[in-house]
Amino acid sequence: MSRFLDALARALRLGDGPRRPSRPATDCMVFARIEDPLMPLQRGQKYEDPLNRALTQAGMGRVTGGGSVQGIDGTIEWISLDIQLVDLGPALDFLCARLLELGAPENTVLKFRKEGSVVAIQIR
């Protein structure tokens, strides 16, 4: 069986060429709750796309997703962003500053895990 897997790997050229680096252990997933009632397209234009560009260009992370939360009456109440940062130091400070520049209100909350606990902070 081992020979078969080795032959298959060679045939598919697995192990050849550049390898994708594994995620550093310092990566942190951040959930942003933004009190801005935007439809998905507007959310992307106002926050997701420019924030993703800024984070990736600075090498500080990337936006991995987002959502719009509807109330019972169907109106959008708030939006969320899922963000992967490279660290909770300069990248978190960069994220807060960039969100404010993009027009996020100061009551925007960022949630993330730090040392096994969930931490929630407001951007300022």
Secondary structure, 3 states (H helix, E strand, C coil): CHHHHHHHHHHCCCCCCCCCCCCCCCCEEEEEEECCCCCHHHHHHHHHHHHHHHHHHHCCEEEEEEEEEECCCCCEEEEEEEEEECCCCHHHHHHHHHHHHCCCCCCCEEEEEECCEEEEEECC
